[in-house]
């Protein structure tokens, strides 16, 4: 895939420490840039290659992509156990200010999975024009509960002590971290994420929201559960909410994901088109 832009690794000052980012920048003068916010923990690592290809595709068409590592993740300062949801929101706001200070307009935000919650909340707080949500997590509470269940299932498969959801929550209540899939999750991170929902993040947002449902079979209508969630979001947003299915493997879950060429192409197209055909 050809690219007429540059890839600029950099650090910016965050509210809690240095933040690492990779800025895919079109060649030439100042241009619009999209702030990308990653998914949670290992999903972030497994999606990096696909997002890098997305950045190249976007810059080839004259739009930048600013890929942020929030505090405690990736190459940013801090450990995962030091991260908090409010801190990540503040990191995203700091990135918006940095991009603007560099003379570029922030065209909107984009997030994958839990990153979609951060992206929508940031777009609303910063009064941006657009937010693109890729396979968004609708409820942080359900997401954290799923993480806990994965920890319980892992413990049941081994010879270690018995683990329960109640026990994990008791540990958090004492102010201690819990370990899930090799990551230390702090009480502040869990509490903030559990309180986050797409409906709350998008309430009153006056810009455009594009919900991209990633699926191996993009034909036909959205699943009813997803359609209901899109409708709930549209009911509280002040702007336009649109949705579409996009062909993609579950690259955020796979250690060696197959190419996601259609995801790269169609997600780039979303930023250069009037929007998906289906509006809620």
C-alpha positions in Angstrom: 0.0 0.0 0.0 1.5 3.3 -1.1 1.7 6.2 1.3 2.6 9.8 0.7 3.0 10.7 4.3 5.4 10.2 7.2 5.2 8.2 10.4 6.3 10.3 13.4 6.9 8.6 16.8 6.8 11.2 19.5 6.2 11.9 23.2 3.8 14.6 24.6 3.3 15.8 28.1 0.3 14.1 29.7 -1.3 15.0 33.0 0.4 12.1 34.8 3.5 11.6 32.7 5.0 11.3 29.2 2.6 9.9 26.6 3.9 8.0 23.5 2.1 8.4 20.2 2.6 7.6 16.6 1.4 10.3 14.2 0.7 9.2 10.7 0.9 12.5 8.9 0.2 13.4 5.2 3.0 15.1 3.3 2.8 18.8 2.9 1.1 21.5 4.9 -1.0 21.2 8.0 -3.9 18.8 7.6 -6.8 17.4 9.5 -6.0 14.6 11.9 -8.0 11.9 13.7 -7.2 11.0 17.2 -7.3 7.2 17.6 -7.8 5.6 21.1 -6.9 1.9 21.5 -8.8 -1.0 23.1 -8.0 -2.6 26.4 -4.8 -4.4 27.4 -3.9 -7.3 25.1 -6.5 -6.2 22.5 -4.4 -3.0 22.1 -1.3 -5.0 21.2 -3.0 -7.4 18.9 -4.6 -4.6 16.9 -1.4 -2.5 16.4 -0.5 -3.8 13.0 -4.0 -3.3 11.6 -4.2 0.2 12.9 -0.7 1.0 11.5 -2.0 -0.1 8.1 -5.1 2.1 8.6 -2.9 5.1 9.4 -1.0 4.5 6.1 -4.2 4.3 4.1 -5.6 7.5 5.7 -2.4 9.5 5.1 -2.4 8.4 1.5 -5.7 10.2 1.1 -4.6 13.3 3.0 -5.9 12.6 6.5 -3.7 12.1 9.5 -4.1 9.5 12.3 -2.7 10.1 15.8 -2.3 6.8 17.6 -2.1 7.4 21.3 -0.8 5.1 24.0 -2.6 6.2 27.2 -0.7 6.4 30.5 0.4 3.0 31.8 0.1 1.4 28.4 2.5 0.7 25.5 5.5 3.0 25.5 4.0 5.7 27.6 5.1 6.4 31.2 3.7 4.5 34.1 2.6 0.9 34.7 -0.8 -0.5 33.9 -1.5 -0.8 37.6 -1.2 3.0 37.8 -3.8 3.7 35.1 -7.2 5.1 35.7 -10.2 5.7 33.5 -10.4 9.4 34.3 -6.6 9.6 33.7 -7.1 8.0 30.2 -9.8 10.6 29.4 -7.4 13.3 30.5 -4.7 11.8 28.3 -7.0 12.0 25.3 -7.8 15.6 26.0 -4.1 16.3 26.2 -3.6 14.7 22.8 -6.3 17.0 21.3 -4.6 20.0 22.7 -1.2 18.8 21.4 -2.4 18.2 17.9 -4.1 21.6 17.8 -1.0 23.4 19.1 0.9 21.8 16.3 -1.3 23.6 13.9 -3.6 20.8 12.8 -7.3 20.5 13.1 -8.7 17.5 15.0 -11.3 16.1 12.6 -12.7 13.7 15.2 -11.9 10.7 17.3 -11.9 7.0 16.5 -11.8 4.1 19.0 -11.8 0.4 18.9 -13.7 -1.6 21.5 -13.2 0.1 24.9 -11.3 2.8 23.0 -14.7 3.7 21.5 -16.0 4.7 24.9 -13.0 7.0 25.3 -13.3 8.3 21.8 -17.0 9.3 22.2 -16.5 10.9 25.6 -13.5 12.9 24.3 -15.4 14.0 21.2 -18.2 15.3 23.3 -16.0 17.0 25.9 -13.8 18.6 23.3 -16.8 19.5 21.1 -15.4 17.8 18.0 -17.4 17.1 14.9 -17.2 13.3 14.6 -16.6 10.1 16.5 -16.1 6.8 14.7 -16.8 3.7 16.9 -15.3 0.4 15.8 -17.0 -2.6 17.4 -17.7 -0.5 20.5 -18.1 -1.9 24.0 -21.5 -0.6 25.0 -21.1 -1.2 28.8 -17.9 -1.0 30.8 -19.6 -3.0 33.6 -20.3 -5.9 31.3 -16.8 -5.7 29.9 -15.1 -5.8 33.3 -17.4 -8.7 34.4 -16.3 -10.6 31.3 -12.7 -10.0 32.2 -13.3 -11.4 35.7 -15.1 -14.4 34.3 -12.1 -15.1 32.1 -9.8 -15.0 35.2 -12.2 -17.4 36.9 -12.2 -19.8 33.9 -8.4 -19.7 33.8 -8.2 -20.5 37.5 -10.6 -23.4 37.2 -8.4 -24.9 34.5 -5.3 -24.9 36.8 -4.4 -26.1 40.2 -4.4 -22.7 41.9 -6.8 -21.3 44.6 -10.5 -20.9 43.8 -11.3 -17.5 42.3 -14.8 -15.9 42.3 -16.2 -12.6 41.1 -17.1 -11.7 44.6 -13.6 -12.4 45.7 -12.1 -10.2 43.0 -14.5 -7.4 43.9 -13.5 -7.7 47.5 -9.9 -7.4 46.6 -10.7 -4.2 44.6 -12.7 -2.9 47.6 -9.6 -3.1 49.8 -7.7 -0.9 47.4 -5.6 -3.6 45.8 -5.2 -4.5 42.2 -6.5 -7.7 40.6 -4.5 -9.6 38.0 -6.2 -10.6 34.8 -4.4 -12.0 31.8 -1.1 -10.7 33.1 -2.3 -7.2 33.7 -2.8 -5.5 37.1 -6.1 -3.7 37.1 -6.4 -1.0 39.8 -9.6 -0.2 41.7 -9.7 3.3 40.0 -9.4 1.8 36.5 -12.1 -0.8 37.2 -14.5 1.6 38.8 -14.2 4.2 36.1 -14.6 1.7 33.3 -17.5 0.0 35.0 -19.3 3.4 35.2 -18.8 4.1 31.5 -21.4 3.4 28.8 -21.8 4.5 25.3 -25.2 6.1 26.1 -23.6 8.2 28.8 -20.6 9.1 26.7 -22.7 10.2 23.7 -25.5 12.0 25.6 -25.9 15.4 24.1 -23.1 15.1 21.6 -23.9 17.4 18.7 -21.6 15.9 16.1 -21.8 12.8 13.9 -21.4 9.3 15.3 -20.5 6.4 13.0 -21.0 2.9 14.5 -19.0 0.3 12.6 -20.0 -3.2 13.4 -17.1 -5.4 12.5 -18.1 -8.8 11.2 -17.0 -11.6 8.9 -20.4 -11.5 7.2 -21.3 -7.9 6.5 -24.4 -8.6 4.4 -27.9 -8.1 5.8 -29.1 -6.0 8.8 -27.2 -5.5 12.0 -27.9 -8.0 14.8 -31.0 -6.9 16.7 -29.0 -6.3 20.0 -26.6 -4.0 18.1 -29.5 -2.2 16.4 -31.2 -1.7 19.7 -27.9 -0.2 21.2 -27.5 2.1 18.2 -31.1 3.3 18.7 -30.5 4.0 22.4 -27.5 6.0 21.5 -29.4 7.9 18.8 -32.1 8.8 21.4 -29.7 10.7 23.6 -27.3 12.2 21.1 -28.0 15.7 19.8 -26.4 15.0 16.4 -26.5 12.2 13.7 -25.9 8.6 14.5 -25.3 6.2 11.6 -24.3 2.5 11.5 -23.0 0.0 9.1 -21.4 -3.5 9.0 -17.8 -3.6 8.0 -16.0 -6.8 6.9 -13.2 -7.6 9.3 -11.7 -10.6 11.2 -11.5 -10.2 15.0 -8.0 -8.9 14.7 -8.0 -7.4 18.3 -8.4 -11.0 19.7 -6.0 -13.0 17.5 -2.3 -13.3 18.2 -1.6 -13.5 14.5 -4.6 -11.9 12.8 -5.2 -12.3 9.1 -5.2 -9.2 6.9 -8.0 -6.8 7.5 -7.9 -5.1 4.1 -11.7 -4.5 4.0 -11.6 -2.9 7.4 -8.8 -0.6 6.4 -10.5 0.4 3.2 -14.0 0.8 4.5 -13.0 2.6 7.7 -10.9 5.1 5.7 -13.9 5.6 3.3 -16.1 6.5 6.3 -14.0 9.6 6.9 -14.2 10.7 3.2 -17.9 10.0 2.5 -21.2 11.4 3.5 -21.4 8.5 5.9 -22.9 5.0 6.1 -26.2 4.4 4.4 -28.1 3.4 7.5 -29.0 6.2 9.9 -30.6 5.6 13.2 
